[in-house]
Amino acid sequence: MIHSPSSMQYNSSPMKKTSSWLLLLLCNSALAFDFPSTTHAPPTIAASGSVQLAFSPQDDAGALIVQAIRSARKQVLVQSFSFTHRKIAQALIDAKGRGLDVQLIADDEQISKMERGMVPSIAAAGVPTFVDDIHSSAHNKIMVIDAGTPHAVVITGSFNFTQAAQYKNAENLLLFRGNPQLTEAYLANWQRHRAHARSFVASH
């Protein structure tokens, strides 16, 4: 079928209207999911010191964390997502009992949904505990041990402080020692999240 120029112009009008409507919809969708831009450039930190690593389930990553906590002399600062690992929880409680500064920042949703979660028990044992509910997920799995000292340790990786991370999942764990600049960066990040976290009070 051959269209005359007039009929082609007439038929294109609804298409223009549809295109304009779709463009407006996409723009509004983009605004709805607009995320704040950041101008902070991620730091580059020179390699120094040593790195100890473990891969679960074949390696006992949990035991490395427990040993690091037991070797702490001054302070253990923690950021956790899921937390069900009883031995890690007990090591933190014991460190508090030795007089160390032990503090925990945890994810709000995980505290409420984990039936066997250890966060309430840790808080009930006297460890200052805070809830980071500013973010969709407070997904850091970090410990900063004895920052500012020669024996400082930074623990990070995919390894949640859970039984599943040790015995069921494929996870990794890294322990950094002897890198003051890296330790300072992780300490500053912990402090930023602590600043907006709210206190958690264990129910009795």
Summary of the structure (lengths in Angstrom):
residues: 204
radius of gyration: 24.9
end to end distance: 80.6
largest distance: 90.5
contacts: 592
relative contact order: 0.18
helix: 42%
strand: 22%
